[in-house]
Amino acid sequence: MPFGLLFPLLFLGIYTATRPVVPRHHRARYAVITSAGAGIYSLTVLIGTVKFSGEPLWWLPGAVLCALPFFLVALLDHRATPAGSGNT
């Protein structure tokens, strides 16, 4: 079942990398970061399900680690938007 959940994440990565609103020179960076997030997620879920079922000391740091690549994308996007461009 966890592998079935990776298909929407893979689709999201492909979809966002092909959108014209992605800032210039960020397509490859976003694709790599999204793939890294999917990899971290799949490892966290796969290892956690097998070895650490019900252990919050595994799942809480795993959730934070899974969120870091997507936070990085948001940070890069925020920095790529020029100040005063009207986008908030």
C-alpha positions in Angstrom: 0.0 0.0 0.0 2.7 2.6 0.7 4.1 2.1 -2.8 0.7 2.9 -4.2 0.8 6.2 -2.4 4.0 7.2 -4.3 2.2 7.4 -7.6 0.3 10.7 -6.7 3.6 12.1 -5.3 5.4 11.2 -8.6 2.6 12.7 -10.6 2.9 15.9 -8.5 6.6 16.1 -9.1 6.2 15.7 -12.9 3.3 18.1 -12.9 5.0 20.9 -10.9 8.2 20.6 -12.9 6.4 21.1 -16.2 4.4 24.2 -15.2 5.4 27.4 -16.8 5.1 29.3 -13.5 8.2 27.6 -12.2 11.0 30.3 -12.0 13.7 30.0 -14.6 16.5 27.5 -13.8 14.5 25.9 -11.0 12.9 23.1 -12.9 15.7 20.6 -12.3 16.1 21.7 -8.7 12.4 21.3 -8.0 12.3 17.9 -9.7 15.3 16.7 -7.6 13.9 18.1 -4.4 10.5 16.5 -5.0 12.1 13.1 -5.8 14.2 13.4 -2.6 11.0 14.1 -0.6 9.4 11.0 -2.2 12.4 8.9 -1.4 12.6 10.0 2.2 8.9 9.4 2.5 9.0 5.9 1.1 12.0 5.0 3.3 10.4 6.4 6.4 7.1 4.5 5.8 8.8 1.3 4.6 11.3 1.0 7.5 8.8 2.4 10.0 6.1 -0.1 9.1 8.5 -3.0 9.4 10.7 -2.1 12.3 9.1 0.8 14.3 5.4 0.3 14.2 3.8 2.5 16.9 7.0 4.2 17.9 6.6 8.0 18.0 10.4 8.4 18.3 10.6 7.1 14.7 7.5 8.7 13.2 7.8 12.3 14.5 11.3 12.9 13.3 10.4 11.0 10.1 7.5 13.4 9.5 9.7 16.4 10.0 12.4 14.9 7.7 9.8 14.2 5.0 8.6 17.8 5.2 12.0 19.4 4.8 12.4 19.1 1.0 9.0 20.6 0.4 9.9 23.4 2.9 13.0 24.0 0.9 11.0 24.3 -2.3 8.7 26.9 -0.7 11.8 28.8 0.6 13.4 28.8 -2.9 10.1 29.9 -4.5 9.7 32.7 -2.0 13.3 33.9 -2.7 12.7 33.7 -6.4 9.7 36.1 -6.3 11.0 39.7 -6.5 9.9 42.0 -3.7 7.1 44.3 -4.7 5.9 42.1 -7.6 2.4 42.0 -6.2 2.6 38.3 -5.3 2.2 37.5 -1.7 
